[in-house]
Amino acid sequence: MNIDINYLLTLSERKLENFSLISHLSTFYKEIFCYFNECKKEIEISNLSNVKFAQQPLWNNILYQFKGKTICFKNWIASNILYTKDLFDENGNFKTLQEISNTLINKSNWLCEYKILKKVVTKQSNMFDMKCCIFTKTTPVNSFNFNSGLNCITDKKCKFFYENMLSKKFKYPCYQSILGRNFCVSKEYWCNIYRNKIKLMYDKRLSEFNYKLLNNILCCNSFLQKCKLRENAKCEFCGNENENIKHLIFDCDNVKGVWQKLNIVMNYDVQWKHIVVGFYLETNSRIRFYNTIISYLAYKIYKFKMKSRIENIIQEKFMLEKSIRYSLEKDINFMLNLSKTCMFKDLVKLLTNLL
């Protein structure tokens, strides 16, 4: 077939099984072309000029689909009919059967293919003045429209395409909108929240815990009841309320003492909002310390309660505080050094003594 790499780059097919033009290539190269098309923005026909529409490739182009699949007629390709402009005459009319017949080299099944092409192309071409086809030229294209804008690909590395693919595939977590409403957090602050609560955490275990907390997927009795693994969602310690994640970590009677002691050390009233999304309006060493110590305590509370349930141990308040105190004494230097908050060592020691 008389096509080259420049023509293949202008195509928009994204499904491997439908990409007929490259069926002769190995799977690796097929996937490369499909993922390249994934990175590109979808063609919006309403934004195309007359000339740009006339320059659209006919084959494996998502603009032209028949029965949900892009079309590819190899006899037409062999006859050098490659672009939309090749189907229209100087008056802007779709070429007649006789005109196409004179062009085609191999005419097997061409009447059926002609009917299909006319149906799918004229459906789109009615929006444009096709008289421009007679003087429209096609030249190799090096710049394509990605999520990040119009970019020339000749000097781009793998990282560029990877970041474009991520930006296109990324979807905001479902629970983010709920937290945004409950805590009055604007959209522009979420990057800071994820950065502070996940990326900047010194320990990946805390990052994982915060990720689950932000997405409301930590294990608790309410969750287990929904999964039909428990008959009720009552808290095992106080028995007064249903145990959701907030009750498990913050509201239960056996954890309130931990947060009250932290309030004394920080000279600040820590709320559930601070445990979930942290402090995000600014970034400095004190804010980093607050986010670290709050996440650490929430993580240790959660792990103690889960371990107690597995081992069938009663979740006594003094045992919880003793466990956290022991962990703080063991982890204090490691935590402060890696989080670069050594200047707050005295506050951690004070908290340890209070516990």
C-alpha positions in Angstrom: 0.0 0.0 0.0 1.2 3.5 -0.9 1.2 4.9 2.7 4.0 6.1 4.9 4.6 6.9 8.6 3.3 10.5 8.1 0.0 9.2 7.0 -0.3 6.7 9.8 0.3 9.4 12.4 -2.7 11.4 11.2 -5.1 8.4 11.8 -7.2 8.3 15.0 -8.2 4.6 15.4 -7.6 3.5 19.0 -8.7 -0.1 19.0 -6.1 -2.7 18.0 -8.6 -5.1 16.4 -10.0 -2.3 14.1 -6.7 -0.8 13.0 -6.7 -2.6 9.6 -4.0 -0.3 8.0 -1.3 -1.7 10.3 -2.5 -5.3 10.5 0.8 -6.4 8.9 2.9 -4.9 11.7 3.9 -6.7 14.9 1.7 -6.3 18.0 4.3 -4.0 19.6 4.1 -1.4 16.8 0.3 -1.8 16.6 0.1 -0.9 20.3 2.4 2.1 19.8 0.1 3.6 17.2 -3.0 2.9 19.2 -1.5 4.5 22.4 -0.3 7.5 20.3 -3.9 8.0 19.2 -5.0 7.7 22.8 -2.7 10.5 23.7 -4.1 12.8 21.1 -7.3 14.8 21.7 -10.4 13.6 20.0 -11.3 15.3 16.8 -14.1 17.8 17.2 -15.6 18.2 13.8 -17.3 21.5 14.7 -13.8 23.1 15.2 -12.5 22.0 11.7 -12.2 24.5 8.9 -13.2 23.5 5.3 -9.5 22.9 4.4 -8.8 20.9 7.6 -11.8 18.7 7.0 -10.8 18.1 3.3 -7.3 17.0 4.7 -8.8 14.4 7.0 -7.6 10.8 6.2 -10.4 8.5 5.0 -9.1 5.3 6.6 -9.1 4.3 10.2 -10.4 7.7 11.1 -13.0 7.8 13.9 -14.9 10.5 12.0 -15.9 7.9 9.5 -17.4 4.9 11.0 -19.7 2.2 9.6 -21.5 -0.1 12.0 -19.4 1.3 14.9 -16.0 0.6 13.2 -13.7 2.8 11.2 -13.4 1.9 7.5 -10.4 0.7 5.5 -10.7 -0.3 1.8 -7.4 -1.4 0.5 -8.3 -1.3 -3.1 -9.0 2.4 -2.7 -5.8 3.0 -0.9 -3.9 1.2 -3.7 -5.6 3.7 -6.1 -4.2 6.6 -4.1 -7.6 7.7 -2.6 -6.4 8.6 0.9 -8.0 11.9 2.0 -11.5 13.3 2.1 -10.6 15.7 -0.7 -10.0 12.8 -3.1 -13.8 12.0 -3.0 -15.0 15.4 -4.2 -14.9 17.1 -7.6 -14.1 20.7 -8.4 -17.8 21.7 -7.7 -17.7 20.3 -4.3 -19.9 17.3 -5.2 -19.2 13.7 -4.2 -17.6 12.0 -7.2 -19.9 9.9 -9.4 -19.6 6.2 -9.9 -18.0 6.7 -13.3 -15.4 9.1 -11.9 -14.5 6.7 -9.1 -14.5 3.7 -11.5 -11.9 5.5 -13.7 -9.6 5.9 -10.7 -9.8 2.5 -9.0 -7.3 -0.1 -10.1 -9.0 -3.1 -8.6 -12.8 -2.9 -8.7 -13.7 -6.0 -6.6 -16.7 -5.2 -4.3 -16.2 -1.5 -5.2 -19.9 -0.6 -5.6 -20.7 -1.7 -2.0 -17.6 0.2 -0.7 -18.7 3.3 -2.7 -22.1 3.2 -1.1 -20.6 2.9 2.4 -18.1 5.8 1.8 -20.8 8.1 0.4 -23.0 7.5 3.3 -20.5 8.1 6.1 -18.6 10.9 4.4 -21.5 13.0 3.2 -23.0 12.8 6.6 -20.1 14.9 7.8 -19.3 16.9 4.7 -22.8 18.6 4.7 -21.3 21.0 7.3 -18.6 22.2 5.0 -18.0 23.8 1.6 -16.2 21.1 -0.3 -15.3 23.3 -3.3 -12.0 23.9 -1.5 -11.0 20.3 -2.3 -9.7 21.1 -5.7 -6.9 23.3 -4.3 -6.3 21.6 -1.0 -2.9 20.1 -0.5 -1.7 17.6 2.0 1.7 17.9 3.7 3.5 15.9 6.4 2.3 16.9 9.9 4.6 16.9 12.9 2.4 18.8 15.3 -0.7 17.3 17.0 -3.3 18.4 19.5 -2.7 16.8 22.9 -4.3 17.5 26.3 -1.4 19.9 26.9 -2.1 21.7 23.7 -0.6 21.7 20.2 2.9 20.1 20.3 5.5 19.1 17.8 6.4 15.4 18.4 9.9 15.4 16.7 11.7 16.3 19.9 9.4 14.7 22.5 10.5 11.8 24.8 8.5 9.0 26.4 7.7 11.1 29.5 5.7 13.6 27.4 3.4 10.9 26.1 3.1 9.2 29.5 2.1 12.4 31.1 -0.5 13.1 28.4 -1.9 9.6 28.8 -2.2 10.1 32.5 -3.9 13.5 32.2 -6.4 12.0 29.8 -7.1 8.8 31.8 -7.2 10.5 35.2 -10.5 10.7 36.9 -11.2 12.6 40.2 -12.0 10.2 43.1 -15.7 9.9 43.8 -15.3 10.7 47.5 -13.4 13.9 46.7 -16.6 15.8 45.9 -18.2 14.6 49.2 -15.2 15.7 51.2 -15.2 19.0 49.3 -18.8 19.7 50.3 -18.5 18.5 53.9 -15.2 20.4 54.7 -15.8 23.3 52.3 -12.6 22.6 50.3 -12.3 24.3 46.9 -11.0 22.3 43.9 -7.8 24.3 43.7 -6.6 23.0 47.1 -6.8 19.3 46.3 -3.4 19.2 44.7 -1.9 20.5 48.0 -3.9 18.0 50.0 -2.7 15.0 48.0 0.8 16.3 48.1 0.8 16.9 51.9 -1.1 13.7 52.8 0.4 11.2 50.4 3.5 12.4 48.5 5.3 14.2 51.4 4.7 11.6 54.0 8.0 10.1 55.2 6.6 6.6 55.5 4.7 4.9 52.6 2.5 3.1 55.2 1.2 6.5 56.2 0.7 7.5 52.6 -1.3 4.3 51.9 -3.4 4.9 55.1 -4.1 8.5 54.1 -5.1 7.4 50.6 -7.6 5.0 52.0 -8.8 7.6 54.5 -9.3 10.2 51.7 -11.3 7.6 49.7 -13.3 6.2 52.6 -12.2 2.7 52.1 -10.8 1.9 55.6 -12.3 -1.1 57.3 -14.9 -0.4 60.0 -18.1 -2.1 61.3 -20.3 -0.1 59.0 -18.3 -1.3 56.0 -18.4 -4.9 57.2 -22.2 -4.7 57.7 -22.6 -3.5 54.1 -20.5 -6.5 53.0 -22.8 -8.7 55.2 -19.9 -9.8 57.3 -21.5 -8.4 60.5 -25.1 -8.3 61.7 -24.8 -4.7 63.0 -22.5 -1.7 62.8 -22.4 -0.9 66.5 -19.0 0.1 68.0 -17.5 -2.8 70.0 -16.1 -0.5 72.7 -18.8 2.0 73.5 -21.8 0.2 71.9 -23.6 3.5 71.6 -23.1 4.5 67.9 -22.6 2.9 64.6 -18.9 2.6 63.9 -18.0 4.5 60.7 -14.4 5.6 60.0 -14.8 8.9 61.9 -16.1 7.1 65.0 -13.4 4.5 64.7 -10.5 7.0 64.7 -11.8 10.2 66.2 -15.2 10.0 68.1 -14.9 6.7 70.0 -14.5 7.1 73.8 -11.2 5.1 73.9 -9.5 7.5 71.4 -10.7 10.9 72.6 -7.9 11.0 75.2 -5.2 10.7 72.5 -6.6 13.7 70.5 -7.1 15.8 73.7 -3.5 15.3 74.6 -2.4 16.3 71.1 -4.5 19.4 71.4 -2.5 20.3 74.5 0.8 19.8 72.7 -0.2 21.7 69.6 -2.2 24.3 71.5 -4.8 23.8 68.8 -8.2 22.1 68.7 -7.8 19.2 66.1 -11.0 18.4 64.3 -11.9 15.5 62.0 -11.3 17.7 59.0 -7.6 18.0 60.0 -7.3 14.3 60.3 -8.7 13.6 56.8 -7.4 16.5 54.6 -4.8 18.0 56.9 -3.6 21.6 56.9 -3.3 22.6 53.2 -3.5 26.4 52.9 0.2 26.8 53.3 3.4 24.7 53.3 6.1 25.1 55.9 7.9 23.0 58.5 5.3 23.5 61.2 2.4 22.5 58.8 4.4 19.5 57.7 4.9 18.4 61.3 1.2 18.9 62.1 0.2 16.8 59.1 2.8 14.1 60.0 2.0 13.7 63.7 -1.8 13.7 63.0 -1.5 11.1 60.3 0.8 9.0 62.5 -1.6 9.0 65.5 -4.6 8.2 63.2 -2.6 5.3 61.6 -1.5 3.9 65.0 -5.1 4.1 66.3 -6.4 2.3 63.3 -3.7 -0.4 63.4 -4.2 -1.0 67.1 -7.9 -1.5 66.7 -7.6 -3.9 63.7 -4.9 -5.9 65.5 -7.1 -6.1 68.6 -10.0 -7.5 66.6 -7.9 -10.1 64.9 -6.4 -11.3 68.2 -9.7 -10.9 70.1 -8.2 -8.4 72.6 -10.4 -5.9 74.4 -9.7 -2.4 73.1 -9.0 -0.7 76.4 -8.1 3.0 76.5 -4.9 2.6 78.5 -3.7 -0.2 76.2 -4.2 2.0 73.2 -2.3 4.9 74.7 0.4 2.6 75.9 0.8 1.2 72.4 1.0 4.7 70.8 3.5 5.8 73.4 5.8 2.8 72.8 5.6 3.4 69.0 6.4 7.1 69.4 9.4 6.4 71.6 10.7 3.9 69.0 9.9 6.0 65.9 10.5 9.6 67.0 14.0 10.1 65.5 13.2 8.2 62.3 9.9 10.1 61.8 11.4 13.6 62.5 14.6 13.1 60.4 12.8 11.8 57.3 10.0 14.4 57.6 12.6 17.1 58.2 10.9 18.4 61.3 13.6 17.7 63.9 13.0 21.2 65.5 9.7 19.8 66.9 11.3 16.9 68.8 10.4 18.5 72.2 6.7 18.5 71.2 6.8 14.8 70.4 8.5 14.1 73.7 5.9 16.1 75.5 3.1 14.1 73.8 4.9 10.8 74.7 5.0 11.9 78.4 1.3 12.8 78.4 0.4 9.4 76.9 
